[in-house]
Every structure is written in structure tokens, then in C-alpha cells.
Amino acid sequence: MVRHSVATALAALAVLIGLGLGGVWILREARASARSYVVRVPPGTAARIASGEQIEVFPQRIELKLSQYDTLVIRNDDSEPMTVGPYRIEPGQRFVQHYEGPGTFDMVCSAHGGRRLQIVVTR
């Protein structure tokens, strides 16, 4: 009887610890996603650019304030791969860049007719 009570108490403690750790993980993930600036490349973007259409999928200059956003996420929902700087983003994939300090970053970006992307990070 005593062994059964101890086993039950240990099982309950394990469940509580698991719930606590799970709660911490969920809060951390929610906070991380709230700090992300997300840009979506819609389907058909590469075909529209290839046909000569001048489109602006997202601004050629993205400004991030560390007090609001510290992570840039670019989702490629197009059927063609794209490039951002030295990175190739396949269809259905995403590019995630975390910034810890201010700076200006100039990159080549295939999702623009002008092929340029500037990311400006400030405090």
C-alpha cells in the first residue's frame, strides 16, 4: 500500500514537472514568434518576375527595431527556389535570420526585379 502511494506521488510529480517544462517551452516559442518580422513570397512570384512584371513582393529595404523584432523570417510559398544573399530558399522552406545588434546588411534577392535587399537593424 505504501509503495503504491509513493509510486502514485512520483508519477504525479513527474506529470507536474513535464507540464511545467512544456509551459515554459510554449511561452518561449510564443515570445520568439512575436519577435519575428515575417515576409511571405507568394505563389507565382518567379514567373511574374521572369515575364518582366515589376512587382514588389516585400520592400527592398526592411527595417527592424530590436525593441520590436530581432528575427527576420522569409517564407517561400512560390513553386520556384529563391535566393537571399548567399542562401537558397527552396519552395515551401523559410529563411530565418536572428539579429542581436544593429547594422545594415545589403544582399542580392531574387524576389525583386531590382534584385537588391537591404536590411537595416536599429536599437
C-alpha positions in Angstrom: 0.0 0.0 0.0 2.8 2.4 0.9 4.7 1.5 -2.2 1.6 2.2 -4.3 1.2 5.7 -2.7 4.9 6.5 -3.3 4.6 5.4 -6.9 1.5 7.4 -7.4 3.1 10.5 -5.8 6.2 10.1 -8.0 4.1 9.8 -11.1 2.1 12.9 -10.2 5.3 14.8 -9.6 6.7 13.7 -13.0 3.5 14.9 -14.7 3.7 18.3 -13.0 7.3 18.7 -13.9 6.5 17.8 -17.5 3.6 20.2 -17.6 5.8 23.0 -16.2 8.6 22.4 -18.7 6.0 22.2 -21.5 4.5 25.5 -20.4 7.9 27.2 -20.4 8.6 25.9 -23.9 5.3 27.2 -25.2 5.8 30.6 -23.7 9.3 30.8 -25.1 8.1 29.8 -28.6 5.2 32.3 -28.4 7.6 35.1 -27.4 10.0 34.2 -30.2 7.3 34.2 -32.8 6.1 37.6 -31.6 9.6 39.0 -32.1 9.7 37.9 -35.8 9.1 40.0 -38.8 7.7 37.6 -41.4 7.7 38.1 -45.1 5.9 35.7 -47.5 6.8 35.2 -51.1 3.5 34.3 -52.7 3.0 31.6 -55.4 3.7 32.8 -58.9 6.4 35.4 -57.9 9.2 33.9 -60.0 7.0 33.6 -63.1 5.8 37.2 -62.8 9.4 38.5 -62.5 10.5 36.3 -65.4 7.7 37.7 -67.6 9.1 41.2 -66.9 6.4 42.3 -64.5 7.7 44.9 -61.9 6.4 43.6 -58.6 7.2 44.3 -55.0 6.8 41.2 -53.0 8.2 42.9 -50.0 10.1 46.2 -49.6 13.6 46.4 -51.0 14.5 47.9 -47.6 13.4 46.1 -44.4 13.8 48.0 -41.1 13.9 46.0 -37.9 14.0 47.6 -34.5 15.5 45.3 -31.9 12.9 46.5 -29.4 10.2 45.1 -31.6 11.7 42.5 -33.9 15.0 40.6 -33.7 14.3 37.9 -36.2 13.6 38.1 -39.9 11.7 35.2 -41.4 11.2 34.9 -45.2 8.8 32.1 -46.3 9.0 30.9 -49.9 5.5 29.9 -50.9 6.4 30.1 -54.6 7.0 27.0 -56.7 10.5 28.1 -57.6 13.5 28.5 -55.4 14.7 32.0 -54.5 17.9 33.5 -53.1 18.5 35.9 -50.3 22.2 36.8 -50.1 24.2 33.5 -50.2 21.1 31.5 -49.1 18.9 29.5 -51.4 15.4 29.0 -50.2 13.6 26.1 -51.8 9.8 26.1 -52.3 8.0 25.6 -49.0 11.1 26.5 -47.0 11.9 29.5 -44.9 14.9 31.6 -44.2 15.4 32.7 -40.6 17.9 35.3 -39.5 18.3 36.4 -35.9 19.9 39.8 -35.2 21.5 40.6 -31.8 22.9 44.1 -32.7 22.3 47.0 -35.0 23.7 47.0 -38.6 23.0 47.4 -42.3 23.1 44.4 -44.5 23.0 44.6 -48.3 22.0 41.4 -50.2 21.1 40.2 -53.6 17.5 38.9 -53.6 15.8 37.1 -56.4 12.3 38.1 -55.3 12.7 41.6 -56.6 13.0 42.9 -60.1 15.9 45.1 -58.8 17.5 42.1 -57.2 18.5 44.1 -54.1 17.5 43.8 -50.5 18.7 46.0 -47.6 18.1 45.0 -44.0 18.6 47.8 -41.5 18.6 46.8 -37.8 18.4 49.5 -35.2 18.0 49.5 -31.4 
